[in-house]
Amino acid sequence: MPEIITRKDAVALRLVRYFTGKPCKHGHVGERRTDTGNCIECQWLAQQTPERKAANILYTRRLRAEALVAKNYAARRSEFAKAAGLGHRVRSST
């Protein structure tokens, strides 16, 4: 993780970016630009084309859905096994 530094100190050290450890107004916790104080992530998102933004939103939704399915499956795995009649079988070593 980057070193936490104030904007004032970053200006004094002539840094281009600095890290406060605090979220921006959109919730990103990352580096900020010294000249404007803007979040790098917000700046990157603002520069994207509408098509790219839509693709990122769909990708993020898909990842969240896959994580939710995996979490639910792991939580209910024994229920699925009982319903299928599998139970906790142990293979014989013959």
Rosetta constraint file for C-alpha pairs under 8 A:
AtomPair CA 2 CA 19 HARMONIC 6.52 0.50
AtomPair CA 3 CA 19 HARMONIC 6.57 0.50
AtomPair CA 4 CA 18 HARMONIC 7.52 0.50
AtomPair CA 4 CA 19 HARMONIC 5.16 0.50
AtomPair CA 4 CA 20 HARMONIC 5.06 0.50
AtomPair CA 4 CA 21 HARMONIC 6.17 0.50
AtomPair CA 5 CA 9 HARMONIC 6.50 0.50
AtomPair CA 5 CA 10 HARMONIC 6.71 0.50
AtomPair CA 5 CA 18 HARMONIC 6.24 0.50
AtomPair CA 5 CA 19 HARMONIC 5.74 0.50
AtomPair CA 5 CA 20 HARMONIC 5.66 0.50
AtomPair CA 6 CA 10 HARMONIC 6.21 0.50
AtomPair CA 6 CA 18 HARMONIC 7.18 0.50
AtomPair CA 6 CA 19 HARMONIC 7.33 0.50
AtomPair CA 6 CA 20 HARMONIC 6.12 0.50
AtomPair CA 7 CA 11 HARMONIC 6.14 0.50
AtomPair CA 7 CA 18 HARMONIC 6.61 0.50
AtomPair CA 7 CA 20 HARMONIC 7.92 0.50
AtomPair CA 7 CA 34 HARMONIC 6.19 0.50
AtomPair CA 7 CA 37 HARMONIC 7.45 0.50
AtomPair CA 8 CA 12 HARMONIC 6.33 0.50
AtomPair CA 9 CA 13 HARMONIC 6.14 0.50
AtomPair CA 10 CA 14 HARMONIC 6.00 0.50
AtomPair CA 10 CA 15 HARMONIC 5.19 0.50
AtomPair CA 10 CA 16 HARMONIC 7.66 0.50
AtomPair CA 10 CA 17 HARMONIC 7.34 0.50
AtomPair CA 10 CA 18 HARMONIC 6.11 0.50
AtomPair CA 10 CA 34 HARMONIC 6.61 0.50
AtomPair CA 11 CA 15 HARMONIC 6.11 0.50
AtomPair CA 11 CA 34 HARMONIC 6.42 0.50
AtomPair CA 11 CA 35 HARMONIC 7.97 0.50
AtomPair CA 15 CA 34 HARMONIC 6.81 0.50
AtomPair CA 16 CA 33 HARMONIC 6.10 0.50
AtomPair CA 16 CA 34 HARMONIC 5.39 0.50
AtomPair CA 16 CA 35 HARMONIC 7.29 0.50
AtomPair CA 17 CA 31 HARMONIC 6.23 0.50
AtomPair CA 17 CA 32 HARMONIC 5.49 0.50
AtomPair CA 17 CA 33 HARMONIC 4.63 0.50
AtomPair CA 17 CA 34 HARMONIC 5.20 0.50
AtomPair CA 18 CA 31 HARMONIC 5.45 0.50
AtomPair CA 18 CA 32 HARMONIC 5.46 0.50
AtomPair CA 18 CA 33 HARMONIC 6.54 0.50
AtomPair CA 18 CA 34 HARMONIC 6.38 0.50
AtomPair CA 19 CA 30 HARMONIC 6.33 0.50
AtomPair CA 19 CA 31 HARMONIC 4.58 0.50
AtomPair CA 19 CA 32 HARMONIC 6.16 0.50
AtomPair CA 20 CA 30 HARMONIC 7.78 0.50
AtomPair CA 20 CA 31 HARMONIC 7.32 0.50
AtomPair CA 20 CA 32 HARMONIC 7.97 0.50
AtomPair CA 21 CA 29 HARMONIC 6.15 0.50
AtomPair CA 21 CA 30 HARMONIC 6.89 0.50
AtomPair CA 22 CA 29 HARMONIC 5.86 0.50
AtomPair CA 22 CA 30 HARMONIC 7.91 0.50
AtomPair CA 23 CA 27 HARMONIC 4.90 0.50
AtomPair CA 23 CA 28 HARMONIC 5.02 0.50
AtomPair CA 23 CA 29 HARMONIC 4.38 0.50
AtomPair CA 23 CA 30 HARMONIC 7.35 0.50
AtomPair CA 24 CA 28 HARMONIC 5.38 0.50
AtomPair CA 24 CA 29 HARMONIC 6.54 0.50
AtomPair CA 24 CA 39 HARMONIC 6.48 0.50
AtomPair CA 26 CA 42 HARMONIC 7.73 0.50
AtomPair CA 28 CA 39 HARMONIC 7.39 0.50
AtomPair CA 28 CA 41 HARMONIC 6.85 0.50
AtomPair CA 28 CA 42 HARMONIC 7.74 0.50
AtomPair CA 30 CA 39 HARMONIC 6.84 0.50
AtomPair CA 30 CA 40 HARMONIC 7.03 0.50
AtomPair CA 30 CA 41 HARMONIC 7.24 0.50
AtomPair CA 31 CA 39 HARMONIC 6.18 0.50
AtomPair CA 31 CA 40 HARMONIC 5.89 0.50
AtomPair CA 32 CA 37 HARMONIC 5.55 0.50
AtomPair CA 32 CA 38 HARMONIC 5.30 0.50
AtomPair CA 32 CA 39 HARMONIC 4.34 0.50
AtomPair CA 32 CA 40 HARMONIC 5.33 0.50
AtomPair CA 33 CA 37 HARMONIC 4.94 0.50
AtomPair CA 33 CA 38 HARMONIC 5.46 0.50
AtomPair CA 33 CA 39 HARMONIC 6.53 0.50
AtomPair CA 33 CA 40 HARMONIC 6.64 0.50
AtomPair CA 34 CA 38 HARMONIC 7.89 0.50
AtomPair CA 38 CA 42 HARMONIC 7.31 0.50
AtomPair CA 38 CA 43 HARMONIC 7.03 0.50
AtomPair CA 39 CA 43 HARMONIC 6.27 0.50
AtomPair CA 40 CA 44 HARMONIC 6.13 0.50
AtomPair CA 41 CA 45 HARMONIC 6.20 0.50
AtomPair CA 42 CA 46 HARMONIC 6.11 0.50
AtomPair CA 43 CA 47 HARMONIC 6.40 0.50
AtomPair CA 44 CA 48 HARMONIC 6.77 0.50
AtomPair CA 45 CA 53 HARMONIC 7.41 0.50
AtomPair CA 48 CA 52 HARMONIC 6.06 0.50
AtomPair CA 48 CA 53 HARMONIC 6.21 0.50
AtomPair CA 49 CA 53 HARMONIC 6.25 0.50
AtomPair CA 50 CA 54 HARMONIC 6.21 0.50
AtomPair CA 51 CA 55 HARMONIC 6.28 0.50
AtomPair CA 52 CA 56 HARMONIC 6.18 0.50
AtomPair CA 53 CA 57 HARMONIC 6.23 0.50
AtomPair CA 54 CA 58 HARMONIC 6.24 0.50
AtomPair CA 55 CA 59 HARMONIC 6.08 0.50
AtomPair CA 56 CA 60 HARMONIC 6.07 0.50
AtomPair CA 57 CA 61 HARMONIC 6.18 0.50
AtomPair CA 58 CA 62 HARMONIC 6.15 0.50
AtomPair CA 59 CA 63 HARMONIC 6.25 0.50
AtomPair CA 60 CA 64 HARMONIC 6.23 0.50
AtomPair CA 61 CA 65 HARMONIC 6.11 0.50
AtomPair CA 62 CA 66 HARMONIC 6.11 0.50
AtomPair CA 63 CA 67 HARMONIC 6.16 0.50
AtomPair CA 64 CA 68 HARMONIC 6.15 0.50
AtomPair CA 65 CA 69 HARMONIC 6.19 0.50
AtomPair CA 66 CA 70 HARMONIC 6.17 0.50
AtomPair CA 67 CA 71 HARMONIC 6.08 0.50
AtomPair CA 68 CA 72 HARMONIC 6.08 0.50
AtomPair CA 69 CA 73 HARMONIC 6.02 0.50
AtomPair CA 70 CA 74 HARMONIC 6.10 0.50
AtomPair CA 71 CA 75 HARMONIC 6.21 0.50
AtomPair CA 72 CA 76 HARMONIC 6.16 0.50
AtomPair CA 73 CA 77 HARMONIC 5.53 0.50
AtomPair CA 76 CA 80 HARMONIC 6.45 0.50
AtomPair CA 77 CA 81 HARMONIC 6.34 0.50
AtomPair CA 78 CA 82 HARMONIC 6.20 0.50
AtomPair CA 78 CA 87 HARMONIC 7.42 0.50
AtomPair CA 79 CA 83 HARMONIC 6.16 0.50
AtomPair CA 80 CA 84 HARMONIC 6.18 0.50
AtomPair CA 81 CA 85 HARMONIC 6.15 0.50
AtomPair CA 81 CA 86 HARMONIC 5.07 0.50
AtomPair CA 81 CA 87 HARMONIC 5.38 0.50
AtomPair CA 81 CA 88 HARMONIC 7.85 0.50
AtomPair CA 82 CA 86 HARMONIC 5.79 0.50
AtomPair CA 82 CA 87 HARMONIC 5.08 0.50
